Amino acid sequence: MDKVIIKDLVARGIIGVNDWEREKPQEILINLVLYADLRAAGNSDQLDDCVNYRTIAKRVQAHAESAQRFTVEALAADLACLCLEQPHVQRVLVRVEKPGAVRFTGSVGVEIERSRGDFA
């Protein structure tokens, strides 16, 4: 299966269980690998045959900034579902990280993989 990669998308949203985490938006780092059959897009050179990564990036960022989830696991599941709603995307790998959330780390987060069948 072919891949479309959206790397290091930054959103600023409320995420976390601690009171101080719910007071102001913090940085959320998102990486996506969208699995799709891109042969038609490669042959036709037509946008309708492509995975529209711009649309997906905007929707993912908007959701991450408005969802106010308590856990990165829940946000990652939301984003996976959102990506799989898009035409051509059959499977998605979602990584959601909170930079600086734990002392002495660059970031902490989760990585999940979902396919269309997981939400049927």
N, C-alpha and C positions, 0 to 999 in steps of 0.2 A: 504494500500500500504506500502511496506517495504521501508526502508531508508538507504542510504549510506551517512555518514557524513564526510565532510572535514572541519576541525576546525582550525581557526587561521592561514590560509595560508598568508604569508607575501610576498608582491611584492614591488619593488621600481620603481616608474614610475612618469611621468609627469601627473598631474591631477589638475585642478583648473582653475579659470578665471582670477585671479590676475597675473600681470606680474611676480612677485617674485615666484609664484607657477610654472611658466613655465620655470624657469631658471635651476632648478636642480631637480632630482628625489626625491620624498618623499615617506614615508612608506604608503602603502595601505594594509589594513587588510581585508581578504576575508574569508567568511564562506559560505559553501554550504551544502544544504540537497538535495540529489538526490533521487527521488522517483522512485522505480522500483519494479517489481515482482521478488523477489529473491528466489522463491521456487525451480526453476530448478537448480540454483547454489547450493542451500543447499542440494538438492538430488544428484546431479552429482559430486560435488566437482571438477568441471572443470572450468578453467579460462574463456573459451569461453561463459559460462553461467553467468559470473559475470559482474558487472559494474567495469571497470578498473579505479579505483580511482587514480592510479599513473599517468596514461596518462592524465586524466582530470585535475589533479592538475598541471601538467607541462604545459598543454595548457593554462589553466586559468592564471597561473603566467606569462607565456611568453606574453600573450595578454595584461594583465594589465601593464606590463613593457614597452610595445611598442605602445600602442594605442594612448597615449597623448590626452585623452578625456578632455573636459572642465568640465563635471559634473559627479558626482558619479552615477547619474541616468542613463546616457548613458553607462557608463562602466558596470553597473549592467545588463543592457539590453543586451549588447554584450556578457557578460559571461553566461547569461541565455541561449541565442541562441547557444553558443558554447557547453554548457553542453547537451542541447537537441539534438544535432547532434550525440551524442554518443549512441551506441546500448544499449537497455534496459531502458534508462532513459526516463520516461514518463512525469515527472514534476520536477521542481527544485525551491528551495527557495534560493535566493542569497542575501547575506548581504555584502555590501561594505562600509568600514569605513575609515576615515582619522584621525588617532590618532593625537591629539594635534592641530587640525585645528582651534578650537575655544577655546579661553582662558577659563580656569576654567572647562573644560570638559576633560574626558578621550579620547573621540573621537566623531565624528559626521558621519552620513552616512545614507544609505537607505537600505531597505529590500524589495525585490520584489519576487513575485511568478509567474511562467510562466509554461505553459504546451505546449506540441507539437502543439496543435490546435491553439495556439496564434501566431505561425509563419507559418502557412500553407497558 
